[in-house]
Amino acid sequence: MILVFDIGFQGKYPYFEKRHREDRHFSQNETYHHQKIRMPSDQAQEFLFQRIREMLPPSASLTDIVSEVLHVSSDSAYRRIRNETPLVLQEAKQLCEHFRLSLDQVLSLKSNSVLFENIRINNQQYSYKRYLSDLIGLVKQIDSFKQKEIIYLTKDVPLFHNFYFKPLIAFRFYFWMKAILQHPDYVTKAIDLNGVSPDIEALSMELTKCYTQVPSIEIWNTEGINSVISQIEFYKDSGLFSSAADIKAVYQAVGETILHLKDQVEYGCKFMPGENAKTKKLNFTFFYNRVVLGDNTILVTTDNIKTVYLNYDVLDYMVTRDESFCDQCMEDLGNLMRRATVISQTSERQRNIFFGILLAKIEDRIKKI
């Protein structure tokens, strides 16, 4: 994957030691500046702040956040929100960039362009540990809204389902470090199922636990298990496992993951291994999709705002809140779900068929070790 993980309003922005624009000085000159580069209409300004307001959790202060983003006083921010002081275009640009909004859309400009933010891990500026921490912050932020839902169309095992059992956590971490991030420490390193640091292991499990709290819909195809099987087979053939026992341990962890997922689908709720499903609220709808092998696409709805995360290159992703694009994604996912089969809580026969196919692939590989 959705994931720097800041959905636009979590971070604190330091004020300049010397403000280049004091409120009193700005008041004397704001008429001149606004005549030059003011927002095209009051309606556009109202629309921008309405969109921002809808994106904030109930506990957040719109005035405080606008004040920090624009580096103005709370009173100046309040006047802009109330439309008493027009925004200049530079300020509108700052707000749109911070909240991942399209300025074209705010200004009602017709355009086929869509603004995305790119989140890409590397080994220096943005580490895997930071990536996990930011993901946890994002999922918690989503959960803070009154109305929330995640729709996940997947072509692989979703990231959140990789962290139930230690051998799979260790294998996935090794694969990502070596093959995706090309970490120099893993160039000649063999797979060590005890080689994951306690911090990474704890963050991985915390991320999955956070995900279990948020209502979600997942759309799976039976091909989704193939990528992890291919990865295990590649490193087995490359001689990078220490023993056949380690290969078997990873495959068994994948099988246990699928069985645990099946339990969650049967109960219609998400929970961690060892937790009592009967104490959980219904929050999980699972579709068996036979029609389309889609991309890894995540549509998050929080109150009235939609956000789309497009996963690429295994871990990296792009994010947009462009309203037209998100609405189209919602329509496409709705059409796909209408052609798919719901197997959560109901359709026991179809559920057994689906998970039977996945488990058979794993058992077949274990027999060949």
Secondary structure, 3 states (H helix, E strand, C coil): CCCCCCCCCCCCCCCCCCCCCCHHHHHHHHHHHHHHHECCCHHHHHHHHHHHHHHCCCCCCHHHHHHHHHCCCHHHHHHHHCCCCCCEHHHHHHHHHHHCCCHHHHCCCCCCCCCCEEECCCCCCCCHHHHHHHHHHHHHHHHCCCCEEEEEECCCCCHHHHCCCHHHHHHHHHHHHHHHCCCHHHCCCCCCCCCCCHHHHHHHHHHHHHHHCCCEEEEECHHHHHHHHHHHHHHHHCCCCCCHHHHHHHHHHHHHHHHHHHHHHHHCCCCCCCCCHHHCCCCEEEEECCCCCCCCEEEEEECCEEEEEEEECCCEEEEECCHHHHHHHHHHHHHHHHHCEECCCCCHHHHHHHHHHHHHHHHHHHHCC
